[in-house]
Amino acid sequence: MIITKRTFIGAAAAAMLAALPISASAQGWEPRRPIDFVIMAGPGGGADQIARFIQSVAEKNDMTSRPLVPNNKGGGSGAEALLALKDARDKDHTLLVTLNSFFTTPLRQEGLGVDVQEFTPIAMMGVDPFVLWVHADSGITTFEQFVEEAKAMDGEFVMGGTGKGQEDSIVIAYLAGAYGLTLKYIPYDGGGAVAKDLAGKQIMATVNNPAEAKGFYESGDFVPLLAFSDERMESFPDVPTLKEKGHDFSYYNQRAIVGAPGMSEEAAEYYRTLFAQVYDSPEWQGYLESESLSPMPMNAEETRAYWDTQLQNHRDLLQQVDG
């Protein structure tokens, strides 16, 4: 199964952001209390960083009458967060910042009783590529050296990633299958913990998103070896893609805002306006560029069609991973 940038962007090609009112409150409905801003991962990872950046933009520009309150719920590969939305008592004041575990966790854990199509589409803020990283002290500077070292260690090469059966483990499993590698995999609640343990040399490699590894890369601790993107990334022009190595595979993490099932249409429209304003802000446009995210605007109807596509894509990918 191939998940490319075109798969993501193609679903949104016809979507354009509409002209926005001056403030989200112009919609009529306004939040009456702080907004529970649930994050499907632990502190420090890409979803956490994005949620807190969005919060800061909304607060700085006085975009909402009540604050967004980040609330990390990364347990069970995001199951904790999905259930928090599904069972939310105050549906109009509960939002979710998603990863691709929005698709994989319900597929993996059918007992949750979560149907993502019951959730309320709010905004797609962008998609995030994956990069293979090692510690600078490993002495590994090329992808070929990584493959050679992993094969030589014959099952003792340790990689870490966010969760089981979700984004990171899917990418690592594909890589292992493509190159005949036997790897040990350690799951974490979030990308921040993954990056921290690579920095501490508790694991040997990761496939973190650029934002999660940025600080360690800039300090010289991390070395990027391979990008799982369609083209070379502007931030890492010397890093080859897996496609350049002969494997037609790329993978991107969605960065979306989703409302609770049963959210009122008035509240949903308020939040769509709010996050469209955040998206259009100079701060968010700068974030897209600095953190190597690709834009992907789409409306609610297109989002639901996109969810259908991604559920099938990830169902096929998980079958290959478990295969």
C-alpha positions as CSV (number, residue, x, y, z in Angstrom):
1,M,0.0,0.0,0.0
2,I,1.4,3.4,-1.0
3,I,0.4,6.5,0.9
4,T,1.8,9.5,-0.9
5,K,1.5,13.2,-0.5
6,R,-0.7,13.2,-3.6
7,T,-3.1,10.9,-1.8
8,F,-3.5,13.5,0.9
9,I,-3.4,16.7,-1.2
10,G,-5.5,15.2,-4.0
11,A,-8.4,14.9,-1.7
12,A,-8.2,18.6,-0.9
13,A,-7.3,20.0,-4.3
14,A,-10.7,21.6,-4.8
15,A,-10.9,23.1,-1.3
16,M,-10.2,26.7,-0.8
17,L,-10.5,28.7,2.4
18,A,-13.5,31.0,2.3
19,A,-13.4,34.7,3.2
20,L,-13.4,35.0,7.0
21,P,-15.3,37.2,9.3
22,I,-13.3,39.5,11.6
23,S,-13.5,37.1,14.5
24,A,-14.9,33.7,15.3
25,S,-17.5,35.2,17.6
26,A,-19.1,36.8,14.5
27,Q,-20.8,33.4,14.0
28,G,-23.2,34.0,16.9
29,W,-22.4,31.0,19.1
30,E,-19.5,31.4,21.5
31,P,-17.9,29.0,24.1
32,R,-19.1,29.6,27.6
33,R,-16.2,27.9,29.3
34,P,-12.6,26.9,28.6
35,I,-12.3,24.5,25.6
36,D,-10.9,21.0,26.3
37,F,-8.1,20.7,23.7
38,V,-7.4,17.0,23.8
39,I,-4.1,15.7,22.3
40,M,-3.8,12.1,21.0
41,A,-0.2,11.8,22.3
42,G,2.0,12.6,25.3
43,P,4.0,15.8,25.9
44,G,6.7,17.0,23.6
45,G,5.7,15.2,20.4
46,G,4.5,16.7,17.1
47,A,0.8,16.8,18.0
48,D,1.6,18.3,21.4
49,Q,3.8,21.0,19.9
50,I,1.2,21.9,17.3
51,A,-1.6,22.0,19.8
52,R,0.3,24.4,22.1
53,F,1.4,26.5,19.1
54,I,-2.2,26.8,17.9
55,Q,-3.2,27.8,21.5
56,S,-0.6,30.5,21.6
57,V,-1.6,31.9,18.2
58,A,-5.3,32.0,19.2
59,E,-4.5,33.6,22.6
60,K,-2.0,36.1,21.2
61,N,-4.4,37.4,18.6
62,D,-7.5,37.3,20.9
63,M,-9.3,34.9,18.4
64,T,-11.6,33.2,20.9
65,S,-13.5,34.3,24.0
66,R,-12.5,31.2,26.0
67,P,-9.1,29.6,26.1
68,L,-8.0,26.4,24.5
69,V,-6.7,24.1,27.3
70,P,-4.2,21.5,26.0
71,N,-4.9,18.1,27.6
72,N,-2.5,15.2,26.8
73,K,-4.2,11.8,26.5
74,G,-1.8,9.5,24.7
75,G,-2.6,6.2,26.5
76,G,-3.4,3.1,24.4
77,S,-2.0,4.6,21.2
78,G,-4.5,7.4,21.4
79,A,-7.4,5.3,22.6
80,E,-7.7,7.4,25.7
81,A,-8.1,10.5,23.6
82,L,-10.7,8.9,21.3
83,L,-12.8,7.8,24.2
84,A,-12.5,11.2,25.8
85,L,-14.1,12.7,22.7
86,K,-16.6,9.9,22.2
87,D,-17.9,10.1,25.8
88,A,-17.5,13.9,26.3
89,R,-20.2,15.3,28.5
90,D,-19.8,18.8,27.0
91,K,-19.6,18.1,23.3
92,D,-19.5,21.8,22.3
93,H,-16.4,22.4,24.4
94,T,-14.3,19.4,23.5
95,L,-11.9,19.2,20.6
96,L,-9.2,16.7,19.5
97,V,-5.8,17.3,17.9
98,T,-5.2,14.1,15.8
99,L,-2.5,12.0,14.3
100,N,-2.9,9.0,12.0
101,S,-3.8,7.0,15.1
102,F,-7.2,8.6,14.5
103,F,-7.5,5.8,11.9
104,T,-5.2,3.0,13.1
105,T,-6.3,2.8,16.7
106,P,-10.0,2.2,16.0
107,L,-9.0,-0.4,13.4
108,R,-6.7,-2.1,15.8
109,Q,-8.9,-1.9,18.9
110,E,-12.4,-2.6,17.6
111,G,-13.6,-3.1,21.2
112,L,-13.4,0.6,21.7
113,G,-16.6,1.0,19.8
114,V,-15.2,4.2,18.1
115,D,-16.4,5.1,14.6
116,V,-14.4,8.1,13.5
117,Q,-17.1,9.1,11.0
118,E,-19.3,10.1,14.0
119,F,-16.7,12.7,14.9
120,T,-17.2,16.3,13.8
121,P,-14.8,17.6,11.0
122,I,-13.3,21.0,12.0
123,A,-10.0,21.8,10.3
124,M,-7.0,20.1,8.5
125,M,-4.0,22.1,9.5
126,G,-1.4,20.3,7.4
127,V,0.4,16.9,6.9
128,D,3.8,16.1,8.4
129,P,6.5,13.8,6.8
130,F,8.6,11.3,8.5
131,V,12.4,11.2,8.7
132,L,14.8,8.4,9.8
133,W,17.1,9.7,12.6
134,V,20.2,8.2,14.4
135,H,22.4,9.7,17.1
136,A,25.5,11.5,15.9
137,D,27.6,9.3,18.2
138,S,26.5,6.2,16.3
139,G,29.0,7.1,13.5
140,I,26.2,6.3,11.0
141,T,26.0,9.0,8.4
142,T,24.2,7.3,5.4
143,F,21.1,5.2,5.0
144,E,23.3,2.4,3.6
145,Q,25.4,2.3,6.8
146,F,22.1,2.2,8.8
147,V,21.0,-0.9,6.9
148,E,24.4,-2.6,7.2
149,E,24.5,-1.9,11.0
150,A,20.9,-3.1,11.5
151,K,21.6,-6.3,9.6
152,A,24.9,-7.0,11.5
153,M,23.1,-6.7,14.8
154,D,20.7,-9.4,13.8
155,G,17.6,-8.5,15.9
156,E,19.4,-6.4,18.5
157,F,19.1,-3.0,16.7
158,V,16.6,-1.0,18.8
159,M,14.2,1.6,17.4
160,G,11.5,3.6,19.2
161,G,8.3,5.2,18.0
162,T,4.9,6.5,19.1
163,G,2.5,3.6,19.9
164,K,1.9,0.2,18.5
165,G,0.2,-0.4,15.1
166,Q,0.2,3.3,14.3
167,E,2.3,5.8,12.4
168,D,5.8,5.2,13.5
169,S,5.5,1.4,13.7
170,I,3.9,1.3,10.3
171,V,6.8,3.2,8.7
172,I,9.4,1.1,10.6
173,A,7.7,-2.2,9.7
174,Y,7.6,-1.2,6.0
175,L,11.3,-0.3,6.2
176,A,12.2,-3.6,7.9
177,G,10.3,-5.6,5.3
178,A,11.8,-3.7,2.3
179,Y,15.3,-4.3,3.5
180,G,15.0,-7.6,5.3
181,L,15.8,-6.1,8.7
182,T,15.0,-7.7,12.1
183,L,14.5,-4.8,14.6
184,K,13.4,-4.4,18.2
185,Y,10.7,-1.8,18.5
186,I,9.8,0.1,21.7
187,P,6.5,2.0,21.8
188,Y,6.1,5.3,23.5
189,D,3.1,7.6,24.3
190,G,4.5,10.5,22.2
191,G,7.3,11.6,19.9
192,G,8.8,13.8,22.6
193,A,9.7,10.8,24.7
194,V,11.0,9.0,21.6
195,A,13.3,11.9,20.7
196,K,14.5,12.2,24.3
197,D,15.5,8.6,24.5
198,L,17.3,8.7,21.2
199,A,19.2,11.8,22.6
200,G,20.0,9.7,25.7
201,K,21.0,6.8,23.5
202,Q,18.4,4.5,25.1
203,I,17.4,3.6,21.5
204,M,19.4,3.6,18.3
205,A,17.1,5.2,15.7
206,T,13.6,6.7,15.3
207,V,11.3,7.9,12.5
208,N,10.3,11.1,14.2
209,N,8.6,14.0,12.4
210,P,11.0,17.0,11.8
211,A,9.4,19.1,14.5
212,E,9.9,16.4,17.1
213,A,13.7,16.1,16.4
214,K,14.4,19.7,15.4
215,G,16.1,20.8,18.7
216,F,18.4,17.8,18.8
217,Y,19.2,18.1,15.1
218,E,20.1,21.8,15.5
219,S,22.3,20.9,18.5
220,G,24.2,18.4,16.4
221,D,22.9,15.3,18.3
222,F,20.7,13.8,15.6
223,V,21.6,12.9,12.0
224,P,18.8,12.5,9.4
225,L,19.4,9.6,7.0
226,L,16.2,9.2,5.0
227,A,12.9,11.0,4.3
228,F,9.6,9.2,3.8
229,S,8.3,12.0,1.5
230,D,7.5,12.3,-2.2
231,E,10.4,14.7,-2.8
232,R,13.4,15.8,-0.9
233,M,12.5,18.2,1.9
234,E,13.6,21.8,1.6
235,S,14.8,21.7,5.2
236,F,17.0,18.7,4.5
237,P,18.0,19.0,0.8
238,D,20.9,16.5,1.2
239,V,18.7,13.7,2.7
240,P,17.5,11.2,0.1
241,T,13.9,9.8,0.0
242,L,13.0,6.2,0.2
243,K,11.6,6.6,-3.3
244,E,15.1,7.5,-4.5
245,K,16.2,4.2,-3.0
246,G,13.8,2.3,-5.2
247,H,10.8,1.8,-3.0
248,D,7.6,3.6,-4.0
249,F,6.5,4.5,-0.5
250,S,5.9,7.7,1.3
251,Y,3.9,8.5,4.5
252,Y,2.6,11.6,6.1
253,N,1.0,12.3,9.5
254,Q,-2.2,14.3,9.5
255,R,-2.4,17.3,11.8
256,A,-6.1,17.9,12.1
257,I,-8.7,19.4,14.6
258,V,-11.8,17.2,15.2
259,G,-14.9,17.9,17.3
260,A,-16.7,15.5,19.6
261,P,-19.5,13.3,18.1
262,G,-22.8,15.2,18.4
263,M,-21.3,18.7,18.5
264,S,-23.8,21.3,17.6
265,E,-23.5,22.8,14.1
266,E,-23.3,26.2,15.6
267,A,-20.3,25.2,17.7
268,A,-18.7,23.4,14.8
269,E,-19.0,26.5,12.6
270,Y,-17.5,28.7,15.3
271,Y,-14.5,26.4,15.6
272,R,-14.1,26.1,11.8
273,T,-13.9,29.9,11.6
274,L,-11.5,30.0,14.5
275,F,-9.0,27.5,13.1
276,A,-9.3,29.0,9.6
277,Q,-8.2,32.2,11.2
278,V,-5.3,30.4,12.9
279,Y,-4.4,28.7,9.6
280,D,-4.4,32.0,7.7
281,S,-2.3,33.8,10.3
282,P,1.3,34.7,9.6
283,E,2.3,32.7,12.6
284,W,0.8,29.4,11.3
285,Q,2.0,30.0,7.8
286,G,5.5,30.5,9.2
287,Y,5.1,27.3,11.3
288,L,4.2,25.3,8.2
289,E,7.4,26.4,6.5
290,S,9.8,26.1,9.5
291,E,8.5,22.7,10.6
292,S,8.3,21.2,7.1
293,L,4.5,20.7,7.1
294,S,2.5,20.7,3.8
295,P,-0.7,22.6,3.6
296,M,-4.0,20.7,3.0
297,P,-7.2,22.7,3.4
298,M,-10.5,21.0,2.9
299,N,-14.1,21.5,4.0
300,A,-16.2,19.2,6.2
301,E,-17.7,17.1,3.3
302,E,-14.2,16.6,1.8
303,T,-12.8,15.7,5.2
304,R,-15.3,12.9,5.6
305,A,-14.4,11.5,2.2
306,Y,-10.8,11.8,3.2
307,W,-11.4,9.8,6.4
308,D,-13.0,7.0,4.3
309,T,-10.0,6.9,2.1
310,Q,-7.5,6.8,4.9
311,L,-9.4,4.2,6.9
312,Q,-9.1,1.9,3.9
313,N,-5.5,2.8,3.2
314,H,-4.6,2.1,6.8
315,R,-6.6,-1.1,6.9
316,D,-4.5,-2.3,4.0
317,L,-1.3,-1.1,5.6
318,L,-2.0,-2.8,8.9
319,Q,-2.7,-6.1,7.1
320,Q,0.7,-5.8,5.4
321,V,2.4,-4.9,8.7
322,D,0.7,-7.8,10.6
323,G,1.1,-10.1,7.5
